Amino acid sequence: MSTQMVFDTSYLYFRAFFGVPATFRSPDGRPVNAVRGTLDFIARLMQQYSPDDIACAWDVDWRPQWRVDLIPSYKAHRVVEVAGAEIEQVDDDLTVQVPMIRAALELLGIPIIGAKDHEADDVLASLARRHDGVSLVVTGDRDLFQLVDDATSVVYVARGVAKHELVTPEVLAAKYGLTADRYVDFAVLRGDPSDGLPGVKGIGDKSAASLVTTYPSLEAMVEAAVASDSGMSPSMRSKLLADVDYLARAREVVTCVDSLQLPGLERGAVDADGAKRLSEELGLGGSMERLLAVLA
């Protein structure tokens, strides 16, 4: 049974940018901390898990309009308008590094996979669902916990790659008292400020987990909230009934699309000479060499 490791690329380079010292610069003064960190992260995880196949999921559309239509606040706090167009607000020192990261991955023959009108999360979900084998999804986004099952684990790197956690069905059960197929409902109720999802006002982690373990679906929760004799507390009933419309819309936003038609994970040829030239041009130190060695 083969193992694939798929990376949430934008999460990795954001993590690298804020976690690797900004003093790392190319010989001509350009920032390269995100480049170095991203390559190091991939090399370390590949070395630890030895996957048969790898791919870097790419945000072709980091804020799809169909998700915004459902929840207008979705990622709205990250938006900045430039020349009449809405783009993601990113530090200039990171913006200049994204093309460098992509160039390095291409020279290394690592598949870069995106999909029109969809985020990297949807790509990761689709790659995991279609794979006949073990899938390791590398991300720091808890929403991807919805993918966890006997064949798919999340390599959760929110606390750093060195301190990452392998999230399995057992870990989800121990940490949240949940199964992965209910994680979306839990996330909808709790909300996620980092994605502009408000959640149901007055409901936090504990009450969200309690509702999800008590009721089989969001619809069942609403039915209980409507019925005065259901046994649900008046306080909880009022909270849910105040946000009934939000629940259905948010569930569609949070649920990863797992049916995208995507290319295979065949690696391209490694352009070792090109990779070494890029490494020298950008002053990448041992990060490129380490990944080249792992890929060899």
Salt bridges, closest charged atoms under 4 A:
ASP28 OD1 - ARG30 NE 3.12
ASP40 OD1 - ARG290 NE 2.88
GLU86 OE1 - ARG63 NH1 3.43
GLU88 OE2 - ARG78 NH1 3.86
ASP93 OD2 - ARG25 NH2 3.38
GLU106 OE2 - ARG102 NE 3.27
GLU119 OE2 - ARG67 NH1 2.98
GLU119 OE1 - LYS75 NZ 2.58
ASP122 OD2 - ARG67 NH1 2.88
ASP149 OD2 - ARG129 NH1 3.44
GLU165 OE1 - LYS175 NZ 2.91
ASP185 OD2 - ARG182 NH2 3.14
ASP195 OD1 - ARG78 NH2 2.74
ASP205 OD1 - ARG190 NE 3.84
GLU219 OE2 - ARG251 NH2 2.45
ASP245 OD2 - ARG249 NE 2.91
ASP258 OD2 - ARG129 NE 3.72
GLU281 OE2 - ARG30 NH2 3.11
